[in-house]
């Protein structure tokens, strides 16, 4: 790994939560996941743009709704902050993957920083960690604003 890669890995590890054990990390991170999904479900209940049904097709509507809220600076109007919404969207993708494609939720210690943990989903040899939310607006090659759908399709192939 290059020096720049090691530094990036270290910075990532610095932003991850610390726990004394994997059991403690699992309890806490699954609680964060469940709370985030609950907040998203509650926000979506008042939205006509997005139905929180954990289907693959809903990923498209979720991303359109997100970008609409971003443009209007409307996250507070649905009871969320941007960072909470982005975290919930990561977990939503994970839940869609578990329900539609047979992925399983996992918690793992981050290999580059002991006692830090991440939550994600796994199927076979494919693992995708979801602890840190991604900024969809800053993603390169997301002009069509469908990166969640494309990620799903990639993992479904």
C-alpha positions, 0 to 999 in steps of 0.5 A, a space after each residue: 500500500 502506498 503512503 497516501 493509501 496508508 494515510 487515507 486508511 488511517 484517516 478513515 479509521 480515526 473517524 470510526 467508533 471505538 469499542 471494547 469488544 466486537 459484541 459491544 460494537 455489534 449491539 451499538 452499531 446495529 442500534 444506530 442502523 435501526 434508529 437511522 432506518 426508523 428516522 428515514 421511515 418516519 420522514 418518508 411517511 409524509 413524503 409523496 416522493 419516496 416510499 420506504 418499502 426496501 425494494 430495489 426500485 425504491 433506491 431510485 426514488 430515495 436518491 431523487 428525494 434526497 437531491 430534491 431536499 438538497 436543492 431546497 435545503 429541505 432536510 429539516 422539513 422532514 425532521 432530518 439533518 443532511 448527515 442523518 439522511 445520508 447515514 440512513 440512506 447507506 443503511 437503507 441500501 444495506 437493508 435492500 441488499 439483505 432483503 433482495 439479494 441475500 446479503 447479511 449484516 456484519 460488524 467487523 473490526 477495521 484492520 488498520 486501526 484496532 478497537 474501531 469497528 464498521 457495520 456493513 453487509 456481506 454475501 459470499 466474498 463481497 463485503 460492503 461497509 456502511 458505517 460512514 455515510 457517503 455524500 451522494 452529491 460529491 460522488 464523481 460520475 453521479 450526474 444522473 443521480 442514480 448511484 444507489 441503483 447502480 451500486 445495487 445493480 453491480 452487486 446483483 450481477 
